[in-house]
Amino acid sequence: MALQTVSAGQTKIGWIGTGVMGASMCGHLIRSGFSTTVYNRTREKAQPLIDQGAVWADTPRTVAEQSDVVFAIVGFPRDVRQVFLCPNEGALAGCKAGNVLVDMTTSEPSLAVEMYEKSKEKGVHMLDAPVSGGDKGAREGILSIMIGGDAEVVAALAPCWEAMGKTLVHQGAAGAGQHTKMVNQTLISSMMVGVCEALIYGHRAGLDLDTVMQSVASGAAGSWSLTNLGPRIIANNFDPGFFVEHFVKDMGIALAESRRMGLSMPGLALAEQLYQSVQAKGWAKNGTHALTLALAEMSGFDWLDR
């Protein structure tokens, strides 16, 4: 499988999925000088990228036919399977030997391995490269990118990683990037419970939450979630940096993998159940910090009307 040198102005990039994260990530590649072809289920969401010079394609297969390297960041494992492996319209069907496919969705490690093996049969390189950093990290090009697959392919895509992220780590063979993202999501799950509960406590105690943040965000309790999502919670801004429904999906994958490995993960299981309640109350399309709304309701008050 010959691997082409990747460089702006020479390598043709394909991008599938232009949502909260994908639009910003693809935009960085366009501004870095990569010729780009895009696909999204709704063309309207891809229009800002088209306005920047990207070319529209009607199917993932067409994206691949016009590209050397194809990135995708979509919603759920079923979407990943559809955009990459659909026999008639999937990206793999449009690839030539030597092309590279990169799944940046948080998805199932087993699916990453399956796609790697099916791509290899066709002479195509495949990487799993989920990210962390939310909408802010995507906009600012400072994402943490966790990569699974062949080391030489990871190295060849360095100009692309550098356009989108700040922390770029090859974690191992196919599926290793997705397993690392499960570690990330497990860490965040219980952390988000703590962030939301702490701010609810501070409010009920009659404290000024902005003043509280000055004390706690820079101390031992500090975290990315507190620093970036705490102010949004205080301001009643529950717009998604990362959708609740996608976080529920991620925790479900992590729990399934933990069961397969014979692990007991009570903290993760509790967080997943709490987020199921957030989703059931109609906040699936809000950001993960909407957990505050459900926890406040459990204590008998409406956070938005506090």
N, C-alpha and C positions, 0 to 999 in steps of 0.2 A: 504494500500500500504506500505509494509515493506520497510524501507530505510536502505540500507547497510552502514556500516562505510566505509568512503573513506580514503584510505591510500596507499602510494607508496609500491609496492611489493605485494599488496593484490588486489587492485581494478584494473580491466582491463578497459583501456581507448580506446575509438574509436574516430577517427578524420576524418572529411569530409571537404575537401577544403584546398589545400596546396599552396595558392597564396602568394602574397606579405606579407600579415599579418599571414595567417594560418601556413605557414611553420615554422616561428620563434616561434609562440605560441605553436605549437605541439612539437617543439624541446625542449622547456623548460620543458614540461611534461615528455618527454623521459629522459632527463638528471636528472630529479627529481626522477627517478626510476620507473615510471609507465610503465607497459607493454601496448603497443599501437598497434592498428590496424588502417590502414589509407586507405582512398579512395579519389581519385581525378579524374576528367574527363580525364586528360592525366597523365598516370603513370609517365612519364618522370619528371614532376614537383614534384612528391612525392619521387623520387629516393634518394635524400639526406637524407630523413627521414628513408627510408628503410635501407640505409647504416648505420644509427645510431642504427638500431635494430628494427624498426617498421615492422609489418607484413602487406603485401598488401592484400586488399580485392577487389573483382570485382564489388561490388554494395554497396550502403548504407545499404541495408538490411543485407548483410553479415557482415558489420562492426558491426551492432547492435547485431547480433546473437553471436558475439565473444566478446562482451563488456558489462560492467556494466554501464558505463557512456559514452554517445556519444556527442561530441562537433561538431559543424559545423560552418564554416564561408565561405559563398559563395558570389555570386554577387548581385543577384536581388531577389525580392519576389517570382518570378516564380521559381527560382532555389531552394529557401527555401522550397516551396511547394513540388517540385519534390523530393528533397533528404529526406524530412521527411515524406510526406504523400502519395507518389506514392503507390498505392495499392499492387503492386507486388514487387517492388524493393526498396521502401522507408524504412528509418530507423525504423519508428514506427512499420511497419509490422514485423520486426525482433526482436522486444523487448519482454521481459518477464515482468511480474508484478514485480514492484520494481525497474526496470531500470530507469535511468535518461537520458533525452534528453536536450541538451543545444544549443540554437541557438544564436550564437555570431555575426551573420550578422546584419547590419543595415537594418531593414525591417519594414513592416507595423504593427502598434500596433494591429490592428484588426486580422491580421494573427497570431500574437503571442497568442491572446486569443483563437482563433479557435484551434490552435495546442495544447494549454493547455487542453482545454475541450475534444478534441479527445483522447489525451494521458490519461487523467484521466479515461475515459471510459474503457481503457484497463488495468488500474492499474499502469500506467507509469507516472513518474514525469516529468514535463516540465518547463524549465526556458527560458526566453529571457534575453540575457546578451550581448548587443552590447558594443563596446569598442571605446575609443578615445586615440590617441597618435601616430597614423601613423606607418610607417615602423620602425622608430627609437624606438618608445615605445615598439613595438612588439619584436624587436631584443634584447632590453635591459631588457625586462620583467618588464616594469614600466607603463603599460597601466592603464587607468582609466576604470573600468568595472562597468556598470550600469545594475542592475539586477532586473528583475521582476519575481514573482512567490512566492511559499510558503517558509516562513522564515526558516523552519527546513531543507529544501532541500538546500537552499542557504548556511546555516551554515555547512551542511555535506560536501559540496564541498570546504571548506576552503583551504585544501592543494593544490587544483588545481588552485584556484584564486590566491593564493600567489605565485605560480610558474610563472604565466603569468602577474600579475599586481601589482601595487603599491597602487592605490586607489580603494577600493572595497566597493560599497555601494548598499544595498538592498533598492530599490526605492518603492516597494509596490507589489501589486498583478500583475498577468499576464498582460503584455502589458506596465507596468510602466517603464521597462528598455528601451523599444523602444521610449516611449514618452520622456524620459529624453534625449535620443540620438537626438531627434528632436530639443530639446532645444539647445543642443550642436552644431548641424549643423546650426541652425539659427544664433547663436553667430558667428560661423566661417564664414558664408557666407558674411556678410557685412565687417567683419574684413579682409578677403582676398582681397576684392575690395580696401580697404584702403591701405593694404601692397603693392599691385601691383601699384596702382596709385602713392603712395608716392615715390617709387623707380624710377618710370618713371619721375616724377617731378625732383627728385634729379639729375638724369642723364641729363635731358634737361637743368637744371640750371648750368651744368658744374662741379658738385661736384664729389669728389671721394667717391663712394658709400661705400667702406669699412670704410672710416673715418666717414661718416655719421652714419653708423651702430654703431660705438663706442659711439656716442652721444645719439642716440634715443632708441636703443634696451634696455638700462638699465633704461630709464626714464619712465615717465607716459605713453608714447606711446608703451612701451614694451609689447610683447605678445609671446606666444608659436609660432605662425605662423611667426612672424617677426624674432625671434631668429633662428628658425630651417629652414625656407624656404627662408628667405631673402638672406643668403649666396648662396643658390642654384640658386636663380634668378640672382644674380650678376655674378655667374660663368657660366651662361647659361646651367645649369644642370636641365633639366625638366623631369628627370626620375621620375616615380611615387612612391611617398610614399603613395598616395591615388589617385586612378584614377579619372580623370574629369568625366567620364561617371557614376561612382558610386556616385559622389557628386551631379550630376544632378538628379540622381534617388532619393537621400536623400532629396534634396530640394523639389522635386515633392511630396514626401510623406508628408513633413512638410506643404506644401501649401494645399494639400488635407485635412489634418487634421485641419488646421486653418480655412478652409472654412466650414468644418463640425461643428466647434465650433463657427462660426460666427465672426471670427477675421479678421481684416484688417492687412496685413503684407507687407507693400509696400517695405521695405528694402529687405526682403527675395525675393519678387517677382522680384525686379530689379536685384539682384545678380543671380537669376535663369536664367533670360533672357540673362545676360552677359555670363554666362557659357554655355547656349545653343549655343551662337555664337562661343565659343571656340570649342565645340564639332562639330559644322557645318564646321569649318575650318580644321578638320581632326586631332585635338589634344585630342580626347577622351581618348586615352590610355596614355597620359602624366599625370604628377602630377597636382594637383589643382592650383599650382603656375603658370601653363601655361596660366592662365588668363592674365599675363603680356604680352604675345605675341599678344593676341587679342587687348588689350587696346593700346599697342604701335602702332599696325597697324591702329587703329582708328585715331591716331594722325599723321599718314603718314610716319612712319619709321619702319624698321625691327629691333626688339630688338637684335636679334642674330648677326646682322652686325653693331651694334652701335660702 
